[in-house]
Amino acid sequence: MHSSCLTAVRLKLLCSGYQSALPIELFTAPNAPELVAVSIAHDDTISDLRDRLANEILLRINWDLWADRGDTANARVNEVLALLEAPIASVFPGDPADIADPSAPPPPVEPYLESAPDGSGVFHVADNISGDMLAGPFATKEQAKQALDALLVIHPSPEWFRRWYGLELEYGGQEVVRV
């Protein structure tokens, strides 16, 4: 492995919750850890969360340090993904197909079916945090999904429940880099 390549990744669970409810010092204190967050909902699998966390970490890597290696970008990414497996599995242990946290809240906004006693129904788009109906009724889930997409253009980042981790990346020949 090249001396400037990523050699270690460390993750430490700091907290879970909505960003707006977390103490601002978590993000702004002089010695605040570098944070990486993963959204989590009640029906996410362990595999879903492992993939999201890996993607978040991939975005934090200093790929310029790898520029002189002479290999392909795919080879570099695959090497990093292999390095990430153990630390990510340590914070999301278990069978990848298992539900990660059934007690986690549902996604903030999603289409849902309101069923009538006769089995028919209509779709709505609801804010799962406030319980407010945002759009609907719609005859099909596809129509509700289109309405949801339009709402997300207007308000692109509804607040998700997240797990927050301190992240340390260690590059060979260098000290730990907190990204």
C-alpha positions in Angstrom: 0.0 0.0 0.0 1.3 3.5 -0.9 2.5 5.5 2.1 -0.1 8.2 1.6 -3.1 5.8 1.3 -5.8 5.5 3.9 -4.7 2.9 6.5 -7.3 3.1 9.3 -10.8 4.3 9.9 -12.2 4.8 13.4 -15.8 5.5 14.2 -17.4 6.3 17.6 -21.1 6.6 18.1 -21.7 10.0 19.7 -25.5 10.4 19.8 -28.7 9.8 18.0 -31.5 12.3 17.3 -32.6 15.2 15.2 -29.9 17.7 14.4 -32.1 20.6 15.6 -32.3 18.9 19.0 -28.6 18.3 19.4 -26.4 20.7 21.4 -24.7 23.2 19.1 -21.4 22.5 20.9 -21.3 19.1 19.3 -20.7 20.9 16.0 -18.9 24.1 17.0 -16.7 23.4 20.0 -13.0 24.0 19.4 -12.2 20.3 20.0 -15.4 19.0 18.4 -14.9 15.7 16.7 -15.4 15.5 13.0 -18.9 14.2 12.4 -20.5 11.8 10.0 -24.2 11.2 10.2 -26.5 8.5 8.9 -30.2 8.9 8.5 -32.2 6.0 10.0 -35.8 5.1 9.8 -37.8 2.3 11.5 -37.7 0.0 8.4 -34.0 0.4 7.4 -31.9 -2.7 7.3 -28.4 -3.0 8.7 -27.3 -3.3 5.0 -29.0 0.1 4.2 -27.2 1.8 7.1 -23.8 0.2 6.3 -24.1 1.4 2.7 -25.1 5.0 3.7 -22.3 5.2 6.2 -19.7 3.9 3.7 -21.0 6.5 1.2 -20.7 9.3 3.7 -17.1 8.3 4.6 -16.1 8.0 0.9 -17.1 11.7 0.5 -14.6 12.6 3.3 -11.5 10.9 1.9 -8.7 13.0 0.6 -8.4 11.3 -2.8 -5.6 13.8 -3.9 -3.2 11.9 -1.6 -3.8 8.8 -3.9 -3.1 10.6 -7.2 0.4 9.3 -7.7 -0.5 5.6 -7.2 -1.0 4.8 -10.9 -4.0 2.6 -10.4 -7.6 3.1 -11.3 -10.2 5.0 -9.3 -12.3 1.9 -9.1 -9.3 0.0 -7.5 -8.9 2.8 -5.0 -12.5 2.8 -4.0 -12.6 -1.0 -3.7 -9.6 -0.9 -1.5 -11.2 1.7 0.7 -14.5 -0.2 0.9 -12.6 -3.2 2.0 -10.9 -1.1 4.7 -14.3 0.3 5.8 -16.0 -3.1 6.3 -14.8 -3.8 9.8 -15.3 -0.4 11.4 -18.7 0.0 9.8 -19.7 -3.5 10.9 -18.6 -2.7 14.4 -21.2 0.2 14.6 -23.9 -1.7 12.7 -23.4 -5.3 13.8 -25.7 -8.2 12.8 -27.2 -9.8 9.8 -27.4 -7.3 6.9 -31.0 -8.2 6.2 -32.2 -7.5 9.7 -34.0 -4.3 10.6 -31.4 -2.1 12.2 -33.6 -0.2 14.7 -37.3 -0.9 14.7 -37.8 1.8 17.4 -36.4 4.5 15.1 -39.0 7.0 13.9 -40.4 6.7 10.4 -39.0 9.0 7.6 -40.1 12.6 7.9 -42.3 12.6 4.8 -43.6 9.7 2.8 -46.7 8.6 0.9 -49.1 6.3 2.7 -52.3 4.4 1.9 -55.4 5.2 3.7 -57.6 2.1 3.4 -61.4 1.9 3.5 -63.2 -1.1 5.1 -63.9 -2.4 1.6 -60.2 -2.6 0.7 -60.2 0.4 -1.5 -58.2 3.4 -0.5 -56.5 6.6 -1.4 -52.9 7.8 -1.0 -51.7 10.9 1.0 -48.4 12.5 1.6 -47.8 13.0 5.3 -45.2 14.6 7.6 -44.5 11.7 10.0 -42.9 14.0 12.5 -45.9 16.4 12.9 -48.6 14.1 11.6 -49.7 16.8 9.2 -51.3 15.8 5.9 -49.3 17.6 3.3 -51.0 16.5 0.1 -53.7 14.3 -1.2 -55.8 12.3 -1.6 -54.4 10.6 -4.7 -55.8 7.6 -6.5 -52.4 6.0 -7.0 -49.1 5.7 -5.1 -47.3 7.1 -8.1 -49.4 10.3 -8.0 -48.6 10.6 -4.3 -44.9 10.0 -5.0 -45.0 12.8 -7.7 -46.6 15.1 -5.1 -43.9 14.1 -2.6 -41.1 14.9 -5.1 -42.7 18.3 -5.8 -42.8 19.0 -2.0 -39.1 18.0 -1.6 -38.2 20.5 -4.3 -39.8 23.2 -2.2 -38.4 22.0 1.0 -35.5 19.7 0.0 -34.2 18.6 3.4 -36.9 17.5 5.8 -35.3 16.6 9.1 -34.4 12.9 9.5 -33.5 11.0 12.6 -29.8 10.3 12.5 -27.0 8.6 14.2 -23.9 10.8 14.7 -20.4 9.4 14.7 -17.0 10.8 15.4 -14.8 10.0 12.4 -11.0 9.6 12.2 -9.1 8.8 9.1 -5.5 7.7 9.3 -3.3 8.0 6.3 0.0 6.1 6.1 3.0 8.2 7.0 0.8 10.9 8.6 -0.9 11.5 11.8 -4.6 11.0 12.2 -6.6 13.3 10.0 -10.0 14.4 11.4 -11.9 15.3 8.3 
